[in-house]
Structures are given as C-alpha cells and as structure tokens.
Amino acid sequence: MSKEIPTREEDYSLWYNELVKKADLAENSPVRGCMVIKPYGYSIWEKMQAALDKMFKDTGHSNAYFPLFIPKSFFSKEASHVEGFAKECAIVTHYRLKNDENGNGVVVDPDAKLEEELIVRPTSETVIWSTYKNWIQSYRDLPLLVNQWANVVRWEMRTRLFLRTSEFLWQEGHTAHATKDEAVAETVQMLEVYAHFAEHFMAMPVVKGLKTESERFAGAEDTYCIEAMMQDGKALQSGTSHFLGQNFAKAFDVKFTNKEGKLDLVWGTSWGVSTRLMGALIMAHSDDAGLVLPPKLAPIQVVIVPIFKGEDQLNAISEKVAGIKAELLRKGISVKYDARDTHKPGWKFAEYELKGIPVRIAIGPRDLENGTVEVARRDEKTKETIALDQLSNTVERLLDDIQQNIYNKALALRASKTTTVETYDEFKKVLETKGGFILAHWDGTAATEQKVKDETKATIRCIPLDQPDEEGKCMVTGNPSTKKVLFAKAY
C-alpha cells in the first residue's frame, strides 16, 4: 500500500497529500476548498477533542454553542477585527431559491434578498460579545469561561487537506474577566494547556511565544502561540491564545458593576485550535510507510491479526484472542481483532502499518502451542516474541515507550534543525541549505520584518517566551536588539 505513496524525499508535499487519502483520513469534497473527513480521520479528531475538552473543563470552562450566521453590522463595530477577516468572509445575501421559469433547475429568488447580509462564521468574537452584553451585569457574573466546538469558514484560494481548507472544525474559547491581570493569566493558562496537549498527547514539541504586532490576531492586544516543526523543517502554528484587552467590550458595550459599585468594561480573551492539528500530527511523525500515531491519540492502539489455515485454526485462535482482548480492554487499551478471511495477513500488516496502529500482535497455531505471540511496534518497525502471560503488561509498557520515543524523535529533529545566526547573509544561507528554525536578533520594526518576508519568504514565527534578554544587533539593519526571535518558513 505504501508503495503507492511517494517518499518524503521525492516529494514531501505529494507524500503528505497521498498519505492523507491512502490512510483513509480525508478526501476532497465536491465543494472546492472543502474536505470530507472520513471515519478513521474523524476518530483521531474525536480523540483530540476528548483530551482537550477534559482539560478545558478541568480549568473551569463550560461548552456552549453560538450561531453560524453573524449580522454584517457586528463586524463593523470592531474595525481592526473586520479588517483582519474581510477578505476571507463568505456572505449570505438571499434566503430562498425558486424553480427557473425556463426549466434550468433552481435559481436564487431575487425577491428574497436579506435586509442585512449575514456572514458565515469566520470566528465568533462579535456574536459572542454581543451575547455577553446580556449575560454580564455584575462582578458576580465574572469570570465567564465559555468554549464552543464548531465549524468556521475562511475563504481560501489555495487549499490543502487539514492544513488549509475553506471550512474547518475547531474549538474557540471566549472568556470575560473583571481585571486585566485575570484576563492575561487566562490567556497564558490556555497557552500552557495547548502546549501540554501538543507535547503529552500529540508527542510534538512546541515553542511557546508571542506573535509580533503584525502577526497577532485581528482585534487582540497580544497573541500567544505554540509553534511546531514539521519533518521538512517548516513551522506550523499549532494553537493561539489571545489577550483581547477591552476592545470587544468597548465595541459591544459590555460593562459590569464592580465591587465598588462603579461601572467598568470587562477584559476578554479568546483561544483556539483546529483540525490543522491533524496535519501537524501527520507531518511531525509519519514516515514513508504511512502514519505513525502516538498511542494516546490512536483510535486503535493494538490490532491482533490471526495467522490461520481453515476454520478450525481460526476458531481456536479466536477463542484465545477473546481472553487477550478482554485483558487489554480492562487496562483501558483499545483493541481490534481482524479475523477477516478475505485478506491475507501480509495485506493486513501493510494496511495497519499505513494507518499507524502503534502495536500489532500476530498469533498462529504454533503460538498457541508455545503460549506466545509476535508483537510488532510501528514506530521502530521491530518485532519480538512475547509469552502470553506477560502480554498485557508488556503492551502497556510498550505503548508508554512508543509515546515517549515518538516525542524524543521529534525533539531531536527540531534540535538538529534549529540554528542561531548573527548576520543576514548567514540567515539566508542557512534558510536555503538547511531550513528549519532560525534564531536571530531583530530590531523590532515592522519594516525589517516585512523585508525578510519579502526577500526570503520566512516569517517571525514568535518571540519565544523562554528566550533570555540578550543585547545584540539586528541581523538585517544592525540596529540594537534585546532578544532573538524565531524565524522559519511556515505552512
């Protein structure tokens, strides 16, 4: 199966696109720029949702749902916000179809024009803050900690499955607070939630940082982000958390009576991750044979494949497998037993390798006699013979080891592809020959940032939070700089 997929070295972009399709994750839809997420792909997204949703609720947030359609006038209330999304909006202008009088199917009824156009949700700040005005009157109503799981539309001309589509799935948190300090603390807390999820569930190391002014979210005062490196050395923004200040509270007149009895504007945040994380998961870990999934997000952690000739052998193996499967399930390990007689074991091995199942167990008549099974791990493509009475404990340890090993590989790759430079010539040479993350001094001006982007297509991914203050000179202008920032080409 994997022979139908080009190698990463041959064509990384085509490798990614073909892997998404061949591994049954997603496919292009009849609507240009949109995708169909297939059951196997959606089951991975569900695992992501479940882990994140628990983390959100553990930090005090509740889920709600807000309308898909937003009145156009709402976007006019926060000028910088609408400017940031104006070119990506899908707009509903009519509310009815009718049969064409000439028999050419259906047409838009010109008499059904909306009095005010509706924007298909690109993000929900405007409609949510309009609602919050009714929910918040007193400091007793704060903090308001709300999240929603939804779809959004941002009209894209150049699309790629999961990474950039016109419609995608995501969660968006929107919170309101009595003080600036509380809102900033919330913004940082949710950045840490995203970083923890990326590293401990996705097995993907990330750099936490602040976006520059030109890269921050439209309408925010500060945008925090996590940036991950893909195997080709490009960066992928994998989550953002925004401190909104009082901008949306001002735009929608969201005030509360504080403890001193005075009216004050609330302070806001918003934060989100999307199905783009599916693309990150694929590109951070997978190989030329197919997906490599971290066990914590694998819909099937263990697959059991019987090796048999005839119904009698299959029945004997199935009887033994029933006990094995029950023991693994008791340990919270997801298991699939593939007893199909329509495909040979070798074909099944290739299928599950392509789909990234972390552990594969093969069992045949000789294994029944010896009280053993063959256990293979997807990340290292190694296999060993394990005694049946040690199997469940071995698999449990193996899944933990695979999770950590996948993370360590990604961390080692990032370290090997991270370079510190002092001059612009050195920067351009590294970008051309090695790629990856580049740390360099920047003078803090938008003009210099734009110059680098125009000349090299690299952008400032973030100002790393763990980067120490360090006196230096901007690699481009030679002007004073107090901290190195992270540059990279990005998806």
Secondary structure, DSSP 4 states (H G I P E B T S, - for coil): -GGGS--TTT-HHHHHHHHHHHTTSEEE-SSTT-EEEPHHHHHHHHHHHHHHHHHHHHTT-EE----SEEEHHHHTTSHHHHHHHGGG-EEEEE--EEE-TTSSSEEE-GGGEEEEEEEE-S--HHHHHHHHHHH--BGGG--EEEEEEEEEE---SS-BTTTB-SEEEEEEEEEEESSHHHHHHHHHHHHHHHHHHHHHTS---EEEEE--TTTSPTT-SEEEEEEEE-TTS-EEEEEEEEEEETHHHHHTT-EEE-TTS-EEE-EEEEEEEETHHHHHHHHHH-BTTB----GGG-S-SEEEEE--SHHHHHHHHHHHHHHHHHHHHHTT--EEE---SSS-HHHHHHHHHHTT-SEEEEE-HHHHHHTEEEEEETTTTEEEEEEGGGHHHHHHHHHHHHHHHHHHHHHHHHHHTEEE-SSHHHHHHHHHHT-SEEEEE--S-HHHHHHHHHHHS-EEEEEETTPPP--EE-TTT--EESSEEEEE-B-
